[in-house]
């Protein structure tokens, strides 16, 4: 959520014991007699290695934010997390339809391919954008830096981000919050949790409705670029079947309706021209200044379909069974469906500004890009649709965490299908109807993973992780290659992580690790690539090996 200036927050929190009205405050906590309370920081427990551990004991570079820290710092979405996390940036140059997370410089230049940093919700991989996912009812956010391919698998080439939801509670707990700020920012969030059957069945429900105007306005129409609207709802259930068996189910729905992202088209062609394919030439040299009025667009043809609309439904079911010998078996089944539409004036110009006819043609005989061009091209619009279905299943068996030798083994499976459709055109003949979907892109993956850790003595611990995986990808090419219009690719890889940690004192831990990472390959499904560089149609996976040394310390008696 983009926010500027002051944000005022009013919250009402109630429990079975009473209710209180909270406003923003800072400073020390005071006792009834006015004396300050000696209040050490609470220990942060993380699940970055798929089990509960103290943040200070994990031999990984992790930045974690508790629920209180998220609220105290006014964090609204993952971009706010990135703003205060060393080594993490979260690019949203094209709005909330495309994201480019970067950890320690591991990034892609394109947002259309699999990213090197993955986002998880309670350990479940999220295949589509999470820029609109609310932080309002989370217990914790964990940012894990460095390759996490051994335990998490796909797309954790540079690191992983894990959202940990608040669990339903046995006691009644309710909260409502209203926030307001500049640029017409307002947000209404709330949650309620309690027992349907005491000590047996617990339910939690929450909502988040928020919107904000963009910071840029079209000089002619007043259209607000970058405006964002989000409605989300979540429902969680915990069923304590027996003392040793519990079932956790979650459902979340997220609706996004955003205006066009603020952008500017820079072209060295006369009249801000684009070619007949709808693209402009690459700019060479120093970028011109962003003068008043240049951020503009003609949204008349797109109407309400200008910008980004996305609906996401997420389901997951987790079953935990605790054996009498303290081993634990966990199974997770998850599904996510995302339907998205993006309408863009690709020239980011309007006839009132440029002064050129909508569909005038000119011929440029010389220069780096000779050919026919559309002058002004104010009505060059594109509409893109995508429908993504993602399913995953995981099973793992873990030993007791109280032993000097601890271990975990697991299996993972996923399949993903994405349907895409696009339309583009110039002038009033442009159609807003969705054409037939292209043949699907399909991905499938299987993996075995294991983790083990051993306490050599009271101060020294060694650990190892391994993952053996297979990734498969298939799609239909836009034009045939060697007489075949379908392409199938598959990749096999084994990734590892080895770690050693040593407690220098009770408050200081040193650690070192070596890890390998893997990011699956893909296909350049472009007619120009297929026709002119067929050897580049399929590209290989990326691999990385990293070495890390670190220190962790509790300072000032954990205050």
C-alpha positions, 0 to 999 in steps of 0.5 A: 500500500502506497502511503504518504504523510501522517497516518492516524490509527484508531483501534478497539480491542476486546477480549473476554475480560473487557475492552479498551480503546487504543490510540497511537503512543510512544515511550515507556510502559508505566506502572500504576505508581508511575514507575517505569517497568523493566520490560525486556524484549520477548524471545522471537520464535521463527519457523524458517526451518519448518520447525519452531526455533529461537531466532538467535539459535538459527544459523541463518540471516533472518529478519523477523517482525512480530505482530506488535512491531508490524502495528507499531511501525504502521506496516501495511504490506510487504513493501513496508517490510522491505523498507526496513529490512536490510538486504531486501527490496521489493520493486513494484514499478508496474503496480501490483500486477508485477513484482520484483523482490530482491535479496542481496542483489539476486533479481530478475530484470523481467517480472514475467518470469519466475523470481529468485525470491519466493513468498510463503504463507504458513510455509505454502508457496504463493505463485502469484503476487502478494503485494496486496496481501494484508499484514493486519492479522499476522503473528509474524513475518520472516525474511530469510536471506540466502538460498533456501532451495534445500528446504523450500525448493522453487524460487528461493534462489536468493531467499524466502519470505514467510507470512505466519498467520495468527491461529484461532484461539480458545479465548474470545479475542476481537479487534477493529481498527480504522486508519486514515492518511493523506491521499485519501488513504483509509483502511478498515480492518478487524478480526474475531477469534474464539471457541465454537466448542471449548478446548476443541474447535476454534475459529478466527475470521478477519477482514481488511478493506483499504484504498488510497489515491495515487500521487500522480494525476492526468493533467487533462482528465484528473485520472489518478495514477497508482490508486489502489483498492483492496478488499480481503477476507480470511477464515481459519479453523483449528479442530483439536481432534484428540490430544495428539491430532489437530486439523488446521484449515484456512481460506482467504479471498483477496480482491484488487482493483488498481488504477494504471501505474504511473509511467512515462513513455520516452521515445525519440520518434516524432510525436511519441510514435510507436511501431506497428507492433505497438512497441517503442524504440529503446532510449539511448542517452540521458533521460529527459527531466520529468516535466509537468504534464508528461505523465498522462494516458488516454483511458477513454477506450479502456474505461473501467478496464484500465488498470489492474483487477485481480481476484485470488482465492486461497485454501490450505489444510494442515494435519499435525499428528504427535506420536507418543515418542514426540515425533511429529507428522505434518501434511499440508494440502493447498490450492490457489486460484487467481484471475487477473486483468490488466488494461494499459495505454501502452503509450502513456500519452493523450492527443490533448498533450501530443497534438497528433492524430490518433492513427496517423502513419509516418515512415522513418527511412533511416536511423537504428529502427527504420520502418512505419510508425504510428504517430501519437498512438494515443489509443494504442491499448492492450488488455491482458488476462491470466487465469492461474491455478496452483496446487501443492502437497507436502508431507514431513516427519520430524523428530523431537526437538529436545534431542541432541540429534534432530532430523526431518524428512519430507516429500513435496509435489506441486502443479501449476497451470496458467492460461493467458489471453491478450488483445491489442489495438489502435483507435475506436475499433479496439475490442474490450472483449476477452479473446480465447485463452492461449494454450496453457503453460504447465509446470509440475515439480516433485522433491524429496528433502531432509534436514538433520542437526547434531549438538556436538557439545553444549556450545557447538552444533552442526546441521545439514540440509538436502533436496533432490528435485525434478521440475517439468515445464510445457507450453505451446509456442506462438509459432512452430519450431522445427515443425513442432508447436509444443515444447517440453522441458525438464530439469533435475537438481540436488541442492544442499546447505551445511551449517556450523554454529558456536555459542561464544557466550550465552548471548553471542553465537557465531555461525558459518554456512555454505549453500547451493541454490537452484532456479528452474529454466524456462522458455522465451515464447516470442516469435522473434526469438523462435524465428531468429534465435531458435537456440535461445528459445529454451533457457537453462536453470540458474544455480548459485553457491554462497558462503556466509559467516555471521554473528548473533547477539542479545544486547543490553540484557535483551532490552 
